[in-house]
Structure formats: structure tokens, C-alpha cells
Amino acid sequence: MITKQYNPSQLEVEIAKAIKELAPEIEGKLSQFKIINVEDKIKADNPMVRIKLTDNDNDQHEVVLKIIQKPDQV
């Protein structure tokens, strides 16, 4: 399928939503971190998922995932 819109593309949006929905499973894979909040900017030019976490010492951390689909190679 040829992508006609990239900003954001349907694939970018669906992957960002999937990551947000999978947060509980992702947390289960982390050895010493607990996810306390997941924010998304699905409609941004490049969708973003921001994950806020705490560790065993209650220090807060933040991971930001920016989803970027490369243009199709025609």
C-alpha cells in the first residue's frame, strides 16, 4: 500500500496507540520501574508517546518515543 499522508500517517498513529495500550505489559518487562503515566500526542506531525516512570527509590524518569515513518521507496 502506498502511503499518501505522512503527517501523521495511519501507521504512525496506530503504532503510537498500540504502545500506549501495551503500557501494562511493558511495565511487566521492566525490572525496577513502574509506569505512573502515559501521555500521547497522536495527531502531532510525528505522533509521540511520553512515558513517566518511578524506580525503586521513587525517583521519577521520563521516556519519550517519537514515531516517524520513513517515506516509501518507489
N, C-alpha and C positions, 0 to 999 in steps of 0.2 A: 504494500500500500504506500502510495506516495503521500508524504506529509505536506499539506498545503498551508498550515498555520503553525508557526513555531513559538509564538509569544503570547501565551503559553501553548504548547502543543498538548494534544489529548494524552499522549504517552507521559509527558512530564506531570500532568495533573493526576493521572491515575497512579503513578508511582509515588508521588507525594502523599496522596490519600492512603495508599497501602502501607507506607511506612508509619503514618500516624496511627492507623488501625492496629498495626502489629506491635505497638509500643509495649503492651504487657508481655508478649513473647520475647521481645528484645531485652527487656529488663531481666527476664529469667536467664538470659545468657551472660549477664554481667556479673562478675564475681563480687564486687563490693560497692555497687552503685544502685540507687533506687531512683526511678524516674518520678519526678514530682509534678511535671507539667510538660505538655506537648502543644506547641502553637504551630499554626500553619498559615502561610500566605499563598494559597492555591492559585489565585488569579493574578499573581505577580508575573512580570515578564518571564522570569525563571522562577517557578514555584520554590518555596523554601519551607523547611520543617525545622523548628527550633526545639531542642530537647533540653529541659532543665533537670539536673540530677543532684542528688546528695550522695556523699560517700559515707563510710563507716564513722568518720569523725564529724559528720554533719556539715562538712564543707560543701558549698554549692559549686556546681560546674555547669557549663552550657556547651552544647554541641549544635552547630548549625549546618544543615545539609541543604545545599542549593542544587536543584535538579535542572540539568541542562542537556537537552537533546541536540546532538550534532546533526547538521543538515544531511539529508540523504545524498548519497554519492550516485549521481545519474550518469 
